[in-house]
Amino acid sequence: MKVRVNQDACIGCGACEQIDDELFKINDAGISKEVSEDVAEGKEENAKEAIDACPTGAIEEI
């Protein structure tokens, strides 16, 4: 599984980072960024939860 954060759509609410801070980090600009597009084995459910939790739909599975 791969994920990407659309930084133009992200509002920096931090829900994704709260769900899994090994997958997503809020950068210095206050916008979320995926740590890696490749989701580590065992982290898929957290990635899907973050996708569902994002209020702007900025996180997408690629």
FINUDO-650402 format. One record per residue (C-alpha): residue number from 1; residue in one letter; x, y, z. Coordinates in Angstrom, 1 decimal, padded with zeros to 4 digits. Each point is the difference from the previous one (the first is absolute). Last residue first. Layout:
REM residues N
<atom pos="NUM" code="A" east="X" north="Y" up="Z"/>
...
REM end
This chain:
REM residues 62
<atom pos="62" code="I" east="-001.9" north="005.6" up="-004.6"/>
<atom pos="61" code="E" east="-002.1" north="000.2" up="003.1"/>
<atom pos="60" code="E" east="-001.0" north="003.5" up="000.7"/>
<atom pos="59" code="I" east="000.4" north="002.4" up="002.9"/>
<atom pos="58" code="A" east="-001.5" north="003.5" up="-000.6"/>
<atom pos="57" code="G" east="-003.6" north="-001.1" up="000.5"/>
<atom pos="56" code="T" east="-000.7" north="003.4" up="001.6"/>
<atom pos="55" code="P" east="-001.1" north="-001.3" up="003.5"/>
<atom pos="54" code="C" east="002.7" north="-002.8" up="000.0"/>
<atom pos="53" code="A" east="-001.4" north="-002.7" up="002.3"/>
<atom pos="52" code="D" east="-000.7" north="-002.5" up="-002.8"/>
<atom pos="51" code="I" east="003.4" north="000.2" up="-001.5"/>
<atom pos="50" code="A" east="001.5" north="-000.1" up="003.5"/>
<atom pos="49" code="E" east="-001.9" north="-003.2" up="000.8"/>
<atom pos="48" code="K" east="001.2" north="-001.5" up="-003.3"/>
<atom pos="47" code="A" east="003.6" north="000.8" up="000.9"/>
<atom pos="46" code="N" east="-000.5" north="-001.5" up="003.5"/>
<atom pos="45" code="E" east="-001.4" north="-003.1" up="-001.5"/>
<atom pos="44" code="E" east="002.9" north="-000.3" up="-002.4"/>
<atom pos="43" code="K" east="002.7" north="000.3" up="002.7"/>
<atom pos="42" code="G" east="000.7" north="-003.7" up="000.4"/>
<atom pos="41" code="E" east="002.3" north="-000.1" up="-003.0"/>
<atom pos="40" code="A" east="001.5" north="003.4" up="-000.5"/>
<atom pos="39" code="V" east="-001.8" north="002.6" up="-002.1"/>
<atom pos="38" code="D" east="002.0" north="001.0" up="-003.0"/>
<atom pos="37" code="E" east="-000.5" north="003.7" up="-000.8"/>
<atom pos="36" code="S" east="002.4" north="000.8" up="002.8"/>
<atom pos="35" code="V" east="-000.2" north="002.4" up="002.9"/>
<atom pos="34" code="E" east="-003.2" north="001.3" up="-001.5"/>
<atom pos="33" code="K" east="-000.3" north="003.8" up="000.4"/>
<atom pos="32" code="S" east="-002.4" north="002.0" up="002.0"/>
<atom pos="31" code="I" east="-000.1" north="003.8" up="-000.2"/>
<atom pos="30" code="G" east="001.0" north="002.4" up="002.8"/>
<atom pos="29" code="A" east="002.7" north="001.7" up="-002.1"/>
<atom pos="28" code="D" east="002.6" north="-001.6" up="002.3"/>
<atom pos="27" code="N" east="-001.3" north="-003.4" up="-000.9"/>
<atom pos="26" code="I" east="-002.8" north="-002.0" up="001.6"/>
<atom pos="25" code="K" east="001.1" north="-003.6" up="-000.1"/>
<atom pos="24" code="F" east="-001.7" north="-003.2" up="-001.4"/>
<atom pos="23" code="L" east="000.8" north="-003.7" up="000.0"/>
<atom pos="22" code="E" east="002.0" north="-000.4" up="003.1"/>
<atom pos="21" code="D" east="-002.2" north="002.5" up="001.8"/>
<atom pos="20" code="D" east="-003.0" north="-002.3" up="-000.4"/>
<atom pos="19" code="I" east="-003.5" north="001.0" up="001.0"/>
<atom pos="18" code="Q" east="001.0" north="003.3" up="001.5"/>
<atom pos="17" code="E" east="002.1" north="000.8" up="-003.1"/>
<atom pos="16" code="C" east="-003.1" north="-000.6" up="-002.1"/>
<atom pos="15" code="A" east="-002.2" north="002.1" up="002.1"/>
<atom pos="14" code="G" east="002.5" north="002.9" up="-000.1"/>
<atom pos="13" code="C" east="-002.4" north="002.7" up="-001.1"/>
<atom pos="12" code="G" east="002.6" north="001.2" up="-002.5"/>
<atom pos="11" code="I" east="-002.5" north="001.4" up="-002.6"/>
<atom pos="10" code="C" east="001.1" north="-002.4" up="-002.7"/>
<atom pos="9" code="A" east="-001.5" north="000.6" up="-003.5"/>
<atom pos="8" code="D" east="003.0" north="001.6" up="-001.6"/>
<atom pos="7" code="Q" east="002.3" north="-002.5" up="001.8"/>
<atom pos="6" code="N" east="-001.7" north="-002.9" up="-001.7"/>
<atom pos="5" code="V" east="001.3" north="-002.7" up="002.4"/>
<atom pos="4" code="R" east="001.1" north="-003.2" up="-001.7"/>
<atom pos="3" code="V" east="-000.5" north="-003.6" up="000.9"/>
<atom pos="2" code="K" east="001.4" north="-003.4" up="-001.2"/>
<atom pos="1" code="M" east="-001.2" north="-003.5" up="000.8"/>
REM end
